[in-house]
């Protein structure tokens, strides 16, 4: 069974290899980023996409405000 390609943008300060491996096992293409700017660069319009923001990474308020809240 082929799994459709899909992208997961993971916004973290320190990524977990275990977490990434679990998403990859389920057909997700992982992009690890640590800023809103990098999130926008990683976003691909040609794939189904999702994102996770790790709030335990202690982003500053100004950094959180810069993350996109939705995509058209």
N, C-alpha and C positions, 0 to 999 in steps of 0.2 A: 504494500500500500504506500503510495507516494504522499508525503505530507507537503502541503503548500508552503512555499517560503514565506516566512514572516520575521519581522525584526522586533527585537526588544532592546530598547535603549535603557541602560541601567546607570542611573546617576548615583555614584558612590565615591567616597574618599578612598576606601580600601575594599576591593572586590573579593568575594568569596569564590574560590575555585569550585567548591562543592555546589553552591547555588547556581553558578553559571553552567556547570556540567548537567545539572538537573533540567534546566531550561533547554539546553542544547539537545538532550536526549528526547525531548518532546517537540523537536523541530523548530526551535527558535534560533535565529541568528542573533547573537549577542553583540551589542556595541556598548563598551564601558566608557563612560564619560564622567567628568567631574565639574562641569560648569554649564550654564545655560547656553553659552556661545557654542560649546562643543556639542550640545544636544541639537542645536539647529543645524550644525554641520553634518551630523550623523544621520539626520532624518532623511529617509528615502521615500519618495512618493510612489515608487513602483512596487512597494511591498506593503502588505498588511503590517501595521506597526502598533506597538504599545510601549509604554514607558513605566519605569519604577523609579521613585525618588526615595532614597534611603535617608529618612529623617534622623536616624541615629548617627549619621555622618557629621552632624553639627555644622550645617551650613549656616552662614550668617543671614540675618533678615534681608539684607540687600541682595544676597545671592538668590534666596528663595523667591524674591519678588521678580527676578529676571527670568525665571523659568517660565516657559509658555504654559498658559492654563488650558488652552484648547487649540485645535488645529482646524482650519476650514476644510 
